[in-house]
Amino acid sequence: MGDRLAGKVAIVTGGARGMGAAISTLYAEQGAKVLVTDVIDDEGEALVKEIGGAGVDRVAYRHLDVTREAEWTAAVADAVERFGKVDVLVNNAGVLRAVPIPNMTEDIYREVIDVNQIAVFLGMKAVVGPMVAAGGGSIVNISSIDGHQGTPTLVAYVAAKYAVCGMTRVAALELASVGIRANTVCPGATRTRMMDAPDMAGVDIEAMSARMAPLGRIGEAHEVAAAALFLASDESSYITGTDIVVDGGATSGVGVEMFSQVST
Ligand code: NAD
């Protein structure tokens, strides 16, 4: 328990599991009131019960399909009605489809862009009014190291994650004057169920992470949540329009394998 988010109200999308659950839990532990949202309602309700130890009246679950603007309007209104305001939005919901370009269909491409990119725009748009009313706020968009570099088979996902880094900078520029900061967290490979997606079958993500990240292992959801906590809190009050990369050093440069023979 702590007080790094005391008095703040947060909405977290895709909050029922994985990083979203880790972020929701950490925010609640640090004193925030949290509206956990997702489309997997049973898991969302269960998580809120689990967080209950932190004070169940401070945490609630609501269905929110982030691709639907009307659901955004209703969810943000719900947060204001339950908790009085909105200070923090974490756009975390995402889907991963790994398909080489020749086999990628327009439907799959559009689905990935809808959830990972357009929804981030809808979310930012939906919270501006309440955040202005609250005197400011912090938008935390979960992008990826795939927002900084290409990865084979992830043409739609990479496009969306690059877009999120760019859209966040636009939001930072437009909204600074009304006290709203906007930043991204860019995780590298992190142990969540996204890594179990059918398209990822045959990819040994643990071994790949051990090879590619100088820190020699896959990331954990709580390590991404720690960055999202910093960006939501007033500790980051002079930080806007930037990315925090949480990848064990994987995108620092080339050379881990190349120089392994001469390293310590
Ligand atoms: P996850 O699959 O465990 O969680 C994603 C969540 O998003 C799920 O709870 C899912 O139900 C929800 N979701 C999917 N479509 C939705 C929709 N239309 N509306 C609302 N919610 C929806 O994966 P995760 O790893 O926890 O992913 C969280 C975020 O982190 C995503 O944006 C993902 O792209 C990003 N990310 C993950 C990794 C990784 O290695 N796991 C790396 C970089 C970035």
py3Dmol code that shows the C-alpha trace and the ligand (Angstrom):
import py3Dmol

protein = """\
ATOM      1  CA  MET A   1       0.000   0.000   0.000  1.00  0.00           C
ATOM      2  CA  GLY A   2       1.115   3.554  -0.719  1.00  0.00           C
ATOM      3  CA  ASP A   3      -0.172   6.979  -1.601  1.00  0.00           C
ATOM      4  CA  ARG A   4       1.493   7.825  -4.899  1.00  0.00           C
ATOM      5  CA  LEU A   5      -1.929   8.161  -6.578  1.00  0.00           C
ATOM      6  CA  ALA A   6      -3.925   9.279  -3.546  1.00  0.00           C
ATOM      7  CA  GLY A   7      -6.993  11.275  -4.572  1.00  0.00           C
ATOM      8  CA  LYS A   8      -6.753  10.334  -8.253  1.00  0.00           C
ATOM      9  CA  VAL A   9      -9.362   8.589 -10.394  1.00  0.00           C
ATOM     10  CA  ALA A  10      -8.141   6.324 -13.209  1.00  0.00           C
ATOM     11  CA  ILE A  11      -9.748   4.463 -16.090  1.00  0.00           C
ATOM     12  CA  VAL A  12      -7.780   1.439 -17.365  1.00  0.00           C
ATOM     13  CA  THR A  13      -8.757  -0.305 -20.612  1.00  0.00           C
ATOM     14  CA  GLY A  14      -8.060  -3.994 -21.200  1.00  0.00           C
ATOM     15  CA  GLY A  15      -7.742  -4.093 -17.425  1.00  0.00           C
ATOM     16  CA  ALA A  16      -9.047  -7.578 -16.726  1.00  0.00           C
ATOM     17  CA  ARG A  17      -5.765  -9.419 -17.278  1.00  0.00           C
ATOM     18  CA  GLY A  18      -2.096  -9.038 -18.190  1.00  0.00           C
ATOM     19  CA  MET A  19      -0.568  -5.598 -17.971  1.00  0.00           C
ATOM     20  CA  GLY A  20      -3.951  -3.928 -17.540  1.00  0.00           C
ATOM     21  CA  ALA A  21      -4.632  -6.028 -14.443  1.00  0.00           C
ATOM     22  CA  ALA A  22      -1.155  -5.281 -13.072  1.00  0.00           C
ATOM     23  CA  ILE A  23      -1.675  -1.550 -13.679  1.00  0.00           C
ATOM     24  CA  SER A  24      -5.184  -1.555 -12.144  1.00  0.00           C
ATOM     25  CA  THR A  25      -3.937  -3.428  -9.076  1.00  0.00           C
ATOM     26  CA  LEU A  26      -0.904  -1.182  -8.567  1.00  0.00           C
ATOM     27  CA  TYR A  27      -2.956   1.990  -9.029  1.00  0.00           C
ATOM     28  CA  ALA A  28      -5.463   0.798  -6.411  1.00  0.00           C
ATOM     29  CA  GLU A  29      -2.635  -0.149  -4.039  1.00  0.00           C
ATOM     30  CA  GLN A  30      -1.278   3.376  -4.456  1.00  0.00           C
ATOM     31  CA  GLY A  31      -4.530   5.038  -3.456  1.00  0.00           C
ATOM     32  CA  ALA A  32      -6.334   5.648  -6.767  1.00  0.00           C
ATOM     33  CA  LYS A  33      -9.979   4.975  -7.455  1.00  0.00           C
ATOM     34  CA  VAL A  34      -9.958   2.740 -10.533  1.00  0.00           C
ATOM     35  CA  LEU A  35     -12.572   1.927 -13.159  1.00  0.00           C
ATOM     36  CA  VAL A  36     -11.290  -1.324 -14.642  1.00  0.00           C
ATOM     37  CA  THR A  37     -12.703  -1.890 -18.127  1.00  0.00           C
ATOM     38  CA  ASP A  38     -12.494  -4.724 -20.653  1.00  0.00           C
ATOM     39  CA  VAL A  39     -14.615  -6.979 -22.859  1.00  0.00           C
ATOM     40  CA  ILE A  40     -13.897 -10.154 -20.835  1.00  0.00           C
ATOM     41  CA  ASP A  41     -16.388  -9.329 -18.124  1.00  0.00           C
ATOM     42  CA  ASP A  42     -16.023 -12.411 -15.896  1.00  0.00           C
ATOM     43  CA  GLU A  43     -12.276 -11.890 -15.574  1.00  0.00           C
ATOM     44  CA  GLY A  44     -12.786  -8.169 -14.959  1.00  0.00           C
ATOM     45  CA  GLU A  45     -15.333  -8.779 -12.190  1.00  0.00           C
ATOM     46  CA  ALA A  46     -13.040 -11.401 -10.633  1.00  0.00           C
ATOM     47  CA  LEU A  47     -10.084  -9.036 -10.667  1.00  0.00           C
ATOM     48  CA  VAL A  48     -12.060  -6.303  -8.930  1.00  0.00           C
ATOM     49  CA  LYS A  49     -13.043  -8.800  -6.200  1.00  0.00           C
ATOM     50  CA  GLU A  50      -9.396  -9.794  -5.865  1.00  0.00           C
ATOM     51  CA  ILE A  51      -8.262  -6.168  -5.547  1.00  0.00           C
ATOM     52  CA  GLY A  52     -11.040  -5.834  -2.957  1.00  0.00           C
ATOM     53  CA  GLY A  53      -8.478  -5.995  -0.166  1.00  0.00           C
ATOM     54  CA  ALA A  54      -7.373  -2.526  -1.250  1.00  0.00           C
ATOM     55  CA  GLY A  55     -10.938  -1.255  -0.663  1.00  0.00           C
ATOM     56  CA  VAL A  56     -13.544  -2.559  -3.059  1.00  0.00           C
ATOM     57  CA  ASP A  57     -15.493   0.692  -3.003  1.00  0.00           C
ATOM     58  CA  ARG A  58     -12.519   2.324  -4.687  1.00  0.00           C
ATOM     59  CA  VAL A  59     -12.412  -0.166  -7.593  1.00  0.00           C
ATOM     60  CA  ALA A  60     -15.179  -1.053 -10.023  1.00  0.00           C
ATOM     61  CA  TYR A  61     -15.477  -3.000 -13.274  1.00  0.00           C
ATOM     62  CA  ARG A  62     -17.362  -1.952 -16.395  1.00  0.00           C
ATOM     63  CA  HIS A  63     -17.657  -3.432 -19.882  1.00  0.00           C
ATOM     64  CA  LEU A  64     -15.952  -1.186 -22.444  1.00  0.00           C
ATOM     65  CA  ASP A  65     -15.239  -2.251 -26.007  1.00  0.00           C
ATOM     66  CA  VAL A  66     -12.649   0.397 -26.829  1.00  0.00           C
ATOM     67  CA  THR A  67     -13.540   0.380 -30.522  1.00  0.00           C
ATOM     68  CA  ARG A  68     -16.999   1.815 -29.832  1.00  0.00           C
ATOM     69  CA  GLU A  69     -17.263   5.560 -29.235  1.00  0.00           C
ATOM     70  CA  ALA A  70     -20.685   5.330 -27.555  1.00  0.00           C
ATOM     71  CA  GLU A  71     -19.256   2.885 -24.988  1.00  0.00           C
ATOM     72  CA  TRP A  72     -16.431   5.342 -24.258  1.00  0.00           C
ATOM     73  CA  THR A  73     -18.934   8.117 -23.588  1.00  0.00           C
ATOM     74  CA  ALA A  74     -20.887   5.892 -21.198  1.00  0.00           C
ATOM     75  CA  ALA A  75     -17.782   4.572 -19.397  1.00  0.00           C
ATOM     76  CA  VAL A  76     -16.303   8.020 -18.814  1.00  0.00           C
ATOM     77  CA  ALA A  77     -19.687   9.277 -17.541  1.00  0.00           C
ATOM     78  CA  ASP A  78     -19.821   6.242 -15.230  1.00  0.00           C
ATOM     79  CA  ALA A  79     -16.363   7.033 -13.798  1.00  0.00           C
ATOM     80  CA  VAL A  80     -17.368  10.649 -13.142  1.00  0.00           C
ATOM     81  CA  GLU A  81     -20.659   9.567 -11.532  1.00  0.00           C
ATOM     82  CA  ARG A  82     -19.043   6.898  -9.310  1.00  0.00           C
ATOM     83  CA  PHE A  83     -15.824   8.620  -8.392  1.00  0.00           C
ATOM     84  CA  GLY A  84     -16.427  12.332  -9.094  1.00  0.00           C
ATOM     85  CA  LYS A  85     -13.859  12.990 -11.839  1.00  0.00           C
ATOM     86  CA  VAL A  86     -11.237  11.475 -14.161  1.00  0.00           C
ATOM     87  CA  ASP A  87      -7.519  12.263 -13.682  1.00  0.00           C
ATOM     88  CA  VAL A  88      -5.828   9.352 -15.448  1.00  0.00           C
ATOM     89  CA  LEU A  89      -6.562   7.281 -18.546  1.00  0.00           C
ATOM     90  CA  VAL A  90      -4.503   4.207 -19.410  1.00  0.00           C
ATOM     91  CA  ASN A  91      -5.130   3.112 -23.003  1.00  0.00           C
ATOM     92  CA  ASN A  92      -3.868  -0.440 -22.560  1.00  0.00           C
ATOM     93  CA  ALA A  93      -6.291  -2.703 -24.484  1.00  0.00           C
ATOM     94  CA  GLY A  94      -4.657  -4.398 -27.430  1.00  0.00           C
ATOM     95  CA  VAL A  95      -4.662  -7.371 -29.780  1.00  0.00           C
ATOM     96  CA  LEU A  96      -1.756  -9.035 -31.543  1.00  0.00           C
ATOM     97  CA  ARG A  97      -2.018 -10.688 -34.950  1.00  0.00           C
ATOM     98  CA  ALA A  98       1.160 -12.041 -36.480  1.00  0.00           C
ATOM     99  CA  VAL A  99       0.674 -12.572 -40.226  1.00  0.00           C
ATOM    100  CA  PRO A 100       3.215 -12.098 -43.037  1.00  0.00           C
ATOM    101  CA  ILE A 101       2.259  -9.354 -45.520  1.00  0.00           C
ATOM    102  CA  PRO A 102       1.317 -11.704 -48.406  1.00  0.00           C
ATOM    103  CA  ASN A 103      -1.154 -13.526 -46.132  1.00  0.00           C
ATOM    104  CA  MET A 104      -2.442 -10.503 -44.201  1.00  0.00           C
ATOM    105  CA  THR A 105      -6.103  -9.813 -44.945  1.00  0.00           C
ATOM    106  CA  GLU A 106      -7.709  -6.411 -44.957  1.00  0.00           C
ATOM    107  CA  ASP A 107     -10.112  -7.573 -42.216  1.00  0.00           C
ATOM    108  CA  ILE A 108      -7.331  -8.637 -39.849  1.00  0.00           C
ATOM    109  CA  TYR A 109      -5.346  -5.472 -40.592  1.00  0.00           C
ATOM    110  CA  ARG A 110      -8.373  -3.282 -39.836  1.00  0.00           C
ATOM    111  CA  GLU A 111      -9.180  -5.207 -36.628  1.00  0.00           C
ATOM    112  CA  VAL A 112      -5.662  -4.602 -35.298  1.00  0.00           C
ATOM    113  CA  ILE A 113      -5.793  -0.903 -36.226  1.00  0.00           C
ATOM    114  CA  ASP A 114      -9.268  -0.533 -34.692  1.00  0.00           C
ATOM    115  CA  VAL A 115      -8.294  -1.890 -31.276  1.00  0.00           C
ATOM    116  CA  ASN A 116      -4.683  -0.709 -31.032  1.00  0.00           C
ATOM    117  CA  GLN A 117      -4.869   2.674 -32.763  1.00  0.00           C
ATOM    118  CA  ILE A 118      -8.337   4.124 -33.362  1.00  0.00           C
ATOM    119  CA  ALA A 119      -9.444   3.191 -29.847  1.00  0.00           C
ATOM    120  CA  VAL A 120      -6.564   5.211 -28.403  1.00  0.00           C
ATOM    121  CA  PHE A 121      -7.826   8.261 -30.278  1.00  0.00           C
ATOM    122  CA  LEU A 122     -11.394   7.606 -29.057  1.00  0.00           C
ATOM    123  CA  GLY A 123     -10.194   7.260 -25.477  1.00  0.00           C
ATOM    124  CA  MET A 124      -8.108  10.421 -25.489  1.00  0.00           C
ATOM    125  CA  LYS A 125     -11.006  12.338 -27.045  1.00  0.00           C
ATOM    126  CA  ALA A 126     -13.469  11.022 -24.446  1.00  0.00           C
ATOM    127  CA  VAL A 127     -11.468  12.086 -21.390  1.00  0.00           C
ATOM    128  CA  VAL A 128     -10.411  15.591 -22.387  1.00  0.00           C
ATOM    129  CA  GLY A 129     -13.614  17.230 -21.108  1.00  0.00           C
ATOM    130  CA  PRO A 130     -13.600  15.564 -17.667  1.00  0.00           C
ATOM    131  CA  MET A 131      -9.842  16.060 -17.285  1.00  0.00           C
ATOM    132  CA  VAL A 132     -10.173  19.764 -18.039  1.00  0.00           C
ATOM    133  CA  ALA A 133     -12.977  19.898 -15.451  1.00  0.00           C
ATOM    134  CA  ALA A 134     -10.649  18.147 -12.960  1.00  0.00           C
ATOM    135  CA  GLY A 135      -7.953  20.764 -13.574  1.00  0.00           C
ATOM    136  CA  GLY A 136      -5.703  18.500 -15.638  1.00  0.00           C
ATOM    137  CA  GLY A 137      -4.731  14.874 -15.968  1.00  0.00           C
ATOM    138  CA  SER A 138      -2.369  12.247 -17.329  1.00  0.00           C
ATOM    139  CA  ILE A 139      -2.926  10.032 -20.370  1.00  0.00           C
ATOM    140  CA  VAL A 140      -0.767   6.901 -20.476  1.00  0.00           C
ATOM    141  CA  ASN A 141      -0.858   5.059 -23.789  1.00  0.00           C
ATOM    142  CA  ILE A 142       0.606   1.558 -23.923  1.00  0.00           C
ATOM    143  CA  SER A 143       2.504   1.281 -27.193  1.00  0.00           C
ATOM    144  CA  SER A 144       5.367  -1.198 -27.654  1.00  0.00           C
ATOM    145  CA  ILE A 145       8.939  -1.483 -28.834  1.00  0.00           C
ATOM    146  CA  ASP A 146       7.041  -2.267 -32.048  1.00  0.00           C
ATOM    147  CA  GLY A 147       6.297   1.464 -32.061  1.00  0.00           C
ATOM    148  CA  HIS A 148      10.028   2.075 -32.507  1.00  0.00           C
ATOM    149  CA  GLN A 149      11.120  -0.680 -34.868  1.00  0.00           C
ATOM    150  CA  GLY A 150       9.790  -3.166 -37.382  1.00  0.00           C
ATOM    151  CA  THR A 151       9.099  -6.791 -36.574  1.00  0.00           C
ATOM    152  CA  PRO A 152       8.402  -9.397 -39.281  1.00  0.00           C
ATOM    153  CA  THR A 153       4.728 -10.554 -39.408  1.00  0.00           C
ATOM    154  CA  LEU A 154       3.491  -7.596 -37.371  1.00  0.00           C
ATOM    155  CA  VAL A 155       2.734  -5.121 -40.176  1.00  0.00           C
ATOM    156  CA  ALA A 156      -0.606  -3.964 -38.731  1.00  0.00           C
ATOM    157  CA  TYR A 157       0.506  -4.095 -35.091  1.00  0.00           C
ATOM    158  CA  VAL A 158       3.681  -2.119 -35.830  1.00  0.00           C
ATOM    159  CA  ALA A 159       1.679   0.451 -37.806  1.00  0.00           C
ATOM    160  CA  ALA A 160      -0.708   0.899 -34.888  1.00  0.00           C
ATOM    161  CA  LYS A 161       2.011   1.093 -32.241  1.00  0.00           C
ATOM    162  CA  TYR A 162       4.024   3.690 -34.248  1.00  0.00           C
ATOM    163  CA  ALA A 163       0.769   5.634 -34.575  1.00  0.00           C
ATOM    164  CA  VAL A 164       0.223   5.537 -30.818  1.00  0.00           C
ATOM    165  CA  CYS A 165       3.666   7.090 -30.198  1.00  0.00           C
ATOM    166  CA  GLY A 166       2.863   9.830 -32.728  1.00  0.00           C
ATOM    167  CA  MET A 167      -0.692  10.454 -31.525  1.00  0.00           C
ATOM    168  CA  THR A 168       0.606  10.772 -27.975  1.00  0.00           C
ATOM    169  CA  ARG A 169       2.975  13.538 -29.032  1.00  0.00           C
ATOM    170  CA  VAL A 170       0.104  15.377 -30.744  1.00  0.00           C
ATOM    171  CA  ALA A 171      -1.975  15.070 -27.571  1.00  0.00           C
ATOM    172  CA  ALA A 172       0.936  16.356 -25.487  1.00  0.00           C
ATOM    173  CA  LEU A 173       1.239  19.424 -27.715  1.00  0.00           C
ATOM    174  CA  GLU A 174      -2.485  20.128 -27.890  1.00  0.00           C
ATOM    175  CA  LEU A 175      -3.353  19.501 -24.255  1.00  0.00           C
ATOM    176  CA  ALA A 176      -0.429  20.902 -22.249  1.00  0.00           C
ATOM    177  CA  SER A 177      -2.158  24.277 -21.971  1.00  0.00           C
ATOM    178  CA  VAL A 178      -5.094  22.654 -20.147  1.00  0.00           C
ATOM    179  CA  GLY A 179      -2.857  20.699 -17.771  1.00  0.00           C
ATOM    180  CA  ILE A 180      -3.099  17.311 -19.467  1.00  0.00           C
ATOM    181  CA  ARG A 181       0.107  15.323 -19.988  1.00  0.00           C
ATOM    182  CA  ALA A 182       0.327  12.427 -22.470  1.00  0.00           C
ATOM    183  CA  ASN A 183       3.064   9.803 -22.618  1.00  0.00           C
ATOM    184  CA  THR A 184       3.565   6.246 -23.794  1.00  0.00           C
ATOM    185  CA  VAL A 185       4.992   3.157 -22.187  1.00  0.00           C
ATOM    186  CA  CYS A 186       6.712   0.941 -24.757  1.00  0.00           C
ATOM    187  CA  PRO A 187       7.120  -2.587 -23.399  1.00  0.00           C
ATOM    188  CA  GLY A 188       9.301  -5.235 -24.943  1.00  0.00           C
ATOM    189  CA  ALA A 189       8.293  -8.890 -24.722  1.00  0.00           C
ATOM    190  CA  THR A 190       6.355  -9.272 -21.490  1.00  0.00           C
ATOM    191  CA  ARG A 191       4.920 -12.410 -19.899  1.00  0.00           C
ATOM    192  CA  THR A 192       1.144 -12.114 -20.514  1.00  0.00           C
ATOM    193  CA  ARG A 193      -1.489 -14.144 -22.350  1.00  0.00           C
ATOM    194  CA  MET A 194      -0.910 -12.020 -25.445  1.00  0.00           C
ATOM    195  CA  MET A 195       2.225 -14.111 -25.915  1.00  0.00           C
ATOM    196  CA  ASP A 196       0.000 -17.245 -25.999  1.00  0.00           C
ATOM    197  CA  ALA A 197      -2.023 -15.917 -28.971  1.00  0.00           C
ATOM    198  CA  PRO A 198      -2.549 -18.608 -31.649  1.00  0.00           C
ATOM    199  CA  ASP A 199      -0.431 -16.610 -34.115  1.00  0.00           C
ATOM    200  CA  MET A 200       2.503 -16.855 -31.688  1.00  0.00           C
ATOM    201  CA  ALA A 201       2.472 -20.664 -31.591  1.00  0.00           C
ATOM    202  CA  GLY A 202       5.961 -21.922 -32.255  1.00  0.00           C
ATOM    203  CA  VAL A 203       7.644 -18.737 -31.014  1.00  0.00           C
ATOM    204  CA  ASP A 204       9.672 -19.426 -27.873  1.00  0.00           C
ATOM    205  CA  ILE A 205       9.281 -15.967 -26.409  1.00  0.00           C
ATOM    206  CA  GLU A 206      11.231 -16.794 -23.231  1.00  0.00           C
ATOM    207  CA  ALA A 207      14.264 -17.978 -25.187  1.00  0.00           C
ATOM    208  CA  MET A 208      13.982 -15.082 -27.638  1.00  0.00           C
ATOM    209  CA  SER A 209      13.897 -12.570 -24.770  1.00  0.00           C
ATOM    210  CA  ALA A 210      16.842 -14.187 -23.047  1.00  0.00           C
ATOM    211  CA  ARG A 211      18.793 -13.816 -26.287  1.00  0.00           C
ATOM    212  CA  MET A 212      17.700 -10.312 -27.324  1.00  0.00           C
ATOM    213  CA  ALA A 213      17.451  -8.383 -24.062  1.00  0.00           C
ATOM    214  CA  PRO A 214      20.760  -7.472 -22.413  1.00  0.00           C
ATOM    215  CA  LEU A 215      19.039  -8.109 -19.065  1.00  0.00           C
ATOM    216  CA  GLY A 216      18.661 -11.690 -20.308  1.00  0.00           C
ATOM    217  CA  ARG A 217      15.009 -12.437 -19.651  1.00  0.00           C
ATOM    218  CA  ILE A 218      11.391 -11.653 -20.538  1.00  0.00           C
ATOM    219  CA  GLY A 219       9.677  -8.709 -18.792  1.00  0.00           C
ATOM    220  CA  GLU A 220       6.939  -9.063 -16.185  1.00  0.00           C
ATOM    221  CA  ALA A 221       3.639  -7.170 -16.180  1.00  0.00           C
ATOM    222  CA  HIS A 222       4.401  -5.524 -12.842  1.00  0.00           C
ATOM    223  CA  GLU A 223       7.562  -3.997 -14.358  1.00  0.00           C
ATOM    224  CA  VAL A 224       5.459  -2.293 -17.048  1.00  0.00           C
ATOM    225  CA  ALA A 225       2.927  -1.236 -14.411  1.00  0.00           C
ATOM    226  CA  ALA A 226       5.702   0.521 -12.470  1.00  0.00           C
ATOM    227  CA  ALA A 227       6.355   2.811 -15.455  1.00  0.00           C
ATOM    228  CA  ALA A 228       2.619   3.434 -15.891  1.00  0.00           C
ATOM    229  CA  LEU A 229       2.420   4.367 -12.207  1.00  0.00           C
ATOM    230  CA  PHE A 230       5.225   6.917 -12.530  1.00  0.00           C
ATOM    231  CA  LEU A 231       3.570   8.530 -15.566  1.00  0.00           C
ATOM    232  CA  ALA A 232       0.166   8.695 -13.853  1.00  0.00           C
ATOM    233  CA  SER A 233       1.578  10.230 -10.688  1.00  0.00           C
ATOM    234  CA  ASP A 234       2.649  13.806 -10.028  1.00  0.00           C
ATOM    235  CA  GLU A 235       6.242  12.528  -9.818  1.00  0.00           C
ATOM    236  CA  SER A 236       6.299  12.887 -13.631  1.00  0.00           C
ATOM    237  CA  SER A 237       4.799  16.402 -13.568  1.00  0.00           C
ATOM    238  CA  TYR A 238       7.360  17.808 -16.063  1.00  0.00           C
ATOM    239  CA  ILE A 239       7.206  14.858 -18.465  1.00  0.00           C
ATOM    240  CA  THR A 240       4.921  14.923 -21.489  1.00  0.00           C
ATOM    241  CA  GLY A 241       5.105  13.781 -25.114  1.00  0.00           C
ATOM    242  CA  THR A 242       7.667  11.066 -24.543  1.00  0.00           C
ATOM    243  CA  ASP A 243       8.075   7.287 -24.360  1.00  0.00           C
ATOM    244  CA  ILE A 244       9.352   5.147 -21.532  1.00  0.00           C
ATOM    245  CA  VAL A 245      10.784   1.944 -22.960  1.00  0.00           C
ATOM    246  CA  VAL A 246      10.531  -1.092 -20.660  1.00  0.00           C
ATOM    247  CA  ASP A 247      12.361  -3.799 -22.601  1.00  0.00           C
ATOM    248  CA  GLY A 248      15.359  -5.042 -20.643  1.00  0.00           C
ATOM    249  CA  GLY A 249      17.543  -3.082 -23.045  1.00  0.00           C
ATOM    250  CA  ALA A 250      16.399  -5.019 -26.137  1.00  0.00           C
ATOM    251  CA  THR A 251      16.239  -1.904 -28.343  1.00  0.00           C
ATOM    252  CA  SER A 252      19.396  -0.237 -26.986  1.00  0.00           C
ATOM    253  CA  GLY A 253      21.352  -1.327 -30.024  1.00  0.00           C
ATOM    254  CA  VAL A 254      22.831  -4.347 -31.673  1.00  0.00           C
ATOM    255  CA  GLY A 255      25.570  -6.411 -30.216  1.00  0.00           C
ATOM    256  CA  VAL A 256      24.459  -8.609 -27.342  1.00  0.00           C
ATOM    257  CA  GLU A 257      25.047 -11.736 -29.406  1.00  0.00           C
ATOM    258  CA  MET A 258      27.785 -10.274 -31.592  1.00  0.00           C
ATOM    259  CA  PHE A 259      29.975  -9.275 -28.673  1.00  0.00           C
ATOM    260  CA  SER A 260      29.056 -11.997 -26.215  1.00  0.00           C
ATOM    261  CA  GLN A 261      32.480 -13.596 -26.674  1.00  0.00           C
ATOM    262  CA  VAL A 262      34.307 -10.466 -25.539  1.00  0.00           C
ATOM    263  CA  SER A 263      31.846  -9.292 -22.871  1.00  0.00           C
ATOM    264  CA  THR A 264      32.467 -10.006 -19.219  1.00  0.00           C
TER     265      THR A 264
END
"""
ligand_1 = """\
44
NAD
P -3.399 -9.409 -22.946
O -3.874 -10.079 -24.181
O -3.206 -10.209 -21.728
O -4.379 -8.188 -22.566
C -5.002 -7.409 -23.533
C -6.365 -7.012 -22.978
O -7.031 -6.174 -23.936
C -7.265 -8.230 -22.713
O -7.785 -8.175 -21.401
C -8.326 -8.100 -23.773
O -9.595 -8.631 -23.370
C -8.390 -6.582 -23.960
N -9.053 -6.213 -25.215
C -8.860 -6.744 -26.448
N -9.698 -6.167 -27.325
C -10.438 -5.250 -26.632
C -11.462 -4.345 -26.979
N -11.939 -4.256 -28.231
N -11.969 -3.541 -26.007
C -11.502 -3.630 -24.733
N -10.540 -4.476 -24.342
C -10.018 -5.283 -25.282
O -2.065 -8.678 -23.373
P -1.075 -7.664 -22.620
O 0.271 -8.112 -22.932
O -1.470 -7.450 -21.216
O -1.349 -6.335 -23.482
C -1.555 -5.053 -22.916
C -0.989 -3.998 -23.824
O 0.434 -4.137 -23.880
C -1.465 -4.101 -25.273
O -1.693 -2.803 -25.791
C -0.286 -4.744 -25.980
O -0.267 -4.434 -27.355
C 0.858 -4.122 -25.227
N 2.132 -4.823 -25.325
C 2.269 -6.128 -24.918
C 3.516 -6.743 -24.998
C 3.746 -8.160 -24.527
O 4.822 -8.705 -24.793
N 2.820 -8.775 -23.791
C 4.606 -6.039 -25.489
C 4.443 -4.726 -25.909
C 3.203 -4.120 -25.805
"""
view = py3Dmol.view(width=600, height=400)
view.addModel(protein, "pdb")
view.setStyle({"model": 0}, {"cartoon": {"style": "trace"}})
view.addModel(ligand_1, "xyz")
view.setStyle({"model": 1}, {"stick": {}})
view.zoomTo()
view.show()
